[in-house]
Amino acid sequence: MKNIFVLACLLISGVAFSQITTPAASQLCKVEQVVGLTTVNLEYSRPNVKDRTIFAADGLVPHGKLWRTGANRVTKFSFSDDVTINGSELKAGDYAILTTPNADNWQVHFHKLDSPYWTGYTEKEPALTVTALVNQIPWSQETFFISVQNITDNSATIDFLWDNTWVGLQLGVKVDETVMANIEQVLAGPTGGDYYNAASYYHSSGKDLAQALEWINMATDVAEPKFWQVRRKALILADMGKTKEAIKTAKKSMELAMAAGNDDYVAMNKKSIAEWSK
């Protein structure tokens, strides 16, 4: 019985340690590139030519046939902001890229990413399809290559190279609109959130409560105040000894919290009102 047990353990150990890891036929590549103020992330697998005919009517990637644009799982692009591809608008987000290579041009299809497998997109309508001309290069690119090149403050190219074929897309990013919006926001002065943060720090640090109250008033004296900001105002008033005003303000915070469905703040305000009413 003991020998059988030992043999079983050895067999289990053999299975546990018999894992063999080998290189993937098509290596995974991850790229992150900032263009202007926009972050572009790319994830794809890179097959090799291996003495095969790639783009041809009877090639590995036949003309006119939908191609996964790489190997293994779907090729993925992510854009942190809205961009343009060959002049057409594309919203920020994650996209699966499929292509239809032809002899003279490629159609590049951007699908909203919802599956890691490229076959999940073959029957779906893409969010955007653009056309790019095929160019021949004077060397053979052994490993499939996608890159973001020719980077300026507001543009770049997305280049696809394999074998002796190069296809490029024009990427546009919205730098001027973003910078101008930031300038206007900053020069317009502090936001309600800035005043709230300053008031919260002064209150929690035991600094000048009169100044904290002035700032929290600037944060909450708006058409739609936030319940957590009004709550902070109630706490400041209570610590200043302005109990009646604190109760009134806590009731306002509680109403706003109820409307927002935040039970935690409802409970906190109820407790404070009960304590301050004694």
N, C-alpha and C positions, 0 to 999 in steps of 0.2 A: 504494500500500500504506500509505504514511504517512497519507494523508487518511482512509483507512478506519479506521485505528487511532485517529486523533483523534476521528472521528465516534462510534466505539464508546465511547470514554472520556466524551464528552459525553452520550451516551445513558444510560450507567451513572450519571453524576453527576446527571442529571435525575431518575432513579429514586430515587437516594439522598436527594435534597433535596426530593422532591415529597410528603413526608409532611404531611398536613394534620390538625391536632388540633382537635376541636370539643367543646363541653361535652356531658357525658352527659345524656341525657333525664331520668334519675333519679339525682340526686347521691348519692354515697357519704357516709355519716355514721358517725363513730366516737365513742363516748362512754365515759368511765370515771368511775364514781361509787363512793365509799366509803360504805357504810351500816354504822354501828357499827364493827366490825372486819373486815367483809367487803367485798372489792372486786368490783364488778359492772362488767363490760365488755359493751358493745353495739356491734354493727356491722351496718348495714343500708343499703339504698338507698331514696331518698325520691321516689316519683312525685308528680305534681301532678294536681289535679282536671281542669283544662283544659276547663271547661264540660261535663263529663260527669256522668252519673248514676253514683254509685259503689256504695253498698250498697243493693241492691234485687233483687227477683226477676229482673228483666231488666237489672240494672246491670253495670258493669264487674266488680264482685265480686258474683256472684249469691248470694242466700241459700242456705245449705245446701251450698255447694261449698267444697272445700278451697282455701285461698288461701296463697300464699307469704308473705304479710304484709310487703309491700314490693315491691321490683322487683329485677331482675337476679339476683345470686346469693342464696343462702339468708340469711335474717336470723339472726344469731348472738348468743346470750347466753352469758356466761361468769361463773361464780361461784367465788370463791376458797375458799369454805367451804360446808358444808351449809347449806341454807336451807329455808324453807317458802314455798309458793305457795298462797295462799288456804287456809292451814292444812295443806296436804299436804306431806310431806317430799320434798325434791329434793337429791340428792347434789351435792357440789362437782364442777365440770367444765364442759365446753363443750357447748352445746345449740343445735340448729337449731329455730327456732320456726315452726310452721305454725298457721293458724287456720281454723276453720269459722264464718264469720259468719252468724248468723240474724237475723231481724227483732227478736227480743227479747233475744237473748243470743249470746255468742261462746263457742265451745269453743277453748281455747288448748292446743296440743299441744307438749310439750317432747320432742324427739328427741335422743338422744346423737349428737353431731356426728361424722359419718364421711364426709361428702361436701360440697363447696361448692355443689352444685346441689340446689334444692329438690325436683326431681322424683325424686331418690334416696330420698325419705322417704314418698312417697305410699302405698306398699304396706307400710310398716313400722309396727310397734306402738310407740307413743311411750312414753318412760319415765314420763311424767305427762301427764294431760289434766285441765284444770280449766275450770269454766264461770264466765263473768262477764257481768253484766247490761249491756245497751246503754243508754247515756244520750245524749240529744240536747243539743247545745250551741247557744247563741243566736248563733252566728257560723259562717262557713264557713272551715274550716282548709284552705287551698289545698294545702299540701305535707304529705304524710304525716309524722306525728311520733310517735316513741316516746321516752318520757322516764322517768327515775326521780325521783319527787317526794315531797313530804310526809315528809321524812327525819327519823327520830328515832334514838336510840341502838340500837334493836332492830327497827326496821321502816321501811318505805317503801311507796310505790305504784309500780307499773309501768303507765304510762298510754299508751294508743294513741288518737291523734286523727287523723281525716281527714274532710274535708267537714264535715258537721254531726254526726258521731258520735264519742262518747268511750266507751272501755271501760277499766276499771281493774282491776288485780290487786293483791292484798295480798302484799307481800314481807316475810317474817320472817327475822331473822338471830339467831344464838345468841351474844349478847354475854355474858350472865351466866355461862354454862357455861365459855366460853373464859377470861374474867377470873378466875373462881374456880380453874380448873385452873392458870393462871399463878401465882396467889397461892400455892397449895399447893406448887407446884414450887419457887418462889423461896424461900419461907419454910422449906422442908424442908432447905435448904442446898445447897452446890455439888454438881453431878453428877459422875459419873466422867469425863465429857468435860472438865469444868472443871479437875479435878485433873490430868488428863493434859496439858492445855494449859499449866497452870502449871509442871508438872514439865518439860515439853519446853522451855519458855522458859528456866527456870533452867539446864537442862543445856546448851542450845545457846549460852547467853550466858556460860557459865563462872562462874555464881553458885554459891551454897551447894549442893553436891551432896547433902549429908545431907538438906537440906530437899527437894530434888528427889526423892530416894529415898522420903521419907515420903509425898509427894504421889502418886508413881507407884504406891506400894503401895496407897494408897486407891483408885486407879483400877482396879487389876488384881486386888485381893483380892475378887473377885466370882465368882459361879457360872459365868459364861461370859465370861471376859476376851477382849479383842480382840487379835488377833495383833500389830497394829502398836503397841499400847500395851505389850504384854509385850516386844516388841523394844526399845522405848525403855528399859524397866527394865534389860534386859541391857546396853545401852550405858552407862547410868549406873553400874551395878555395875562394869563393866570400867574405866571412868574413875576409879573409887574404889579400884581395885586389888584388887577382890574377884573374882578371875578364876574360881575354881571356881563361885561362885554365878552369875557372868555366863554361863558355859557352860551350866549347868543351865537358866537362864532362857531362853537362846537356843534350846535344844532344845525347850523348851515353846512358844516363839513359832513355831518351824519346824513343829511338829506342828499347831498351830492354823492356820497358813498353808496347810499341805497339805490340811487338812479344808475350808478355804475355797476351795481351788483357786487360790491366789495364788503363782505360781511365782517372782515377783520376790523376795518375802520369804523364800521357801524358800532361794533362792540366796544372799541376803544373810546369812541366819543360818548357812548352811553355811560361807561364807567366814569369818565372824567366829569360829565355833567352831574352825576350822582354825588361824586366827591365834592365838587365845587358848590353844590347846592346846600350842603350841610351848614 
